[in-house]
């Protein structure tokens, strides 16, 4: 029988956050694939886990994935761990999982810590709808496109950022999104855990005089639906009423239906549209 891939979540800081099931699987697996074996060996030694270890990271993720899949086809069970948190989230494990599906290898995930969810739940921001963007792209064009998409997103937004890029990223967010609320989290689950709910402008002012340290998670409020409607209404007000009507009539709307659509766009009554057309 073929083996199986276990995605084992490991602590993002506090070692007590690992689950009993994860510890059992790490001990029982034939092999542990780790993003950084030097980092992971400290975790495994702490819990007395002697399972053989192999590296699986961004620079060998495709070639090594096929090697690991072959081992699983031969009946071995493999546990995948990342440096911290849940594998396959902003992590090369995503490719291993995809290839396992292509090759018919069973995959299961052992729930546990994830920095993005940990930050979201203690952020004081809306949690019902959210979008995880991980690290923004480094490519200038792609980065601009992602920021533009984020500008109109009404969901709470979650980003990762390194300390040496933090101030630049905060500045870009302020420029594109405006001065929104942001919760800045670092050292999560550790002794000196910090979470600061502030605004983008206040955060920029602070980090201009205080050197950022540690890895950061930014939880940013989404754009309010009310603001989107205001902007749409203003955009329509810049278009002549007859031109607005003609846009819908070209789509096959009759005069009455076009008036109703125009009224909805402009946030006014259909009667008012009718009166304005008469006066024109």
Order of alpha helices (4+ residues) and beta strands (2+ residues): beta-alpha-beta-alpha-beta-alpha-beta-alpha-beta-alpha-beta-alpha-beta-alpha-beta-beta-alpha-beta-alpha-alpha-alpha-alpha
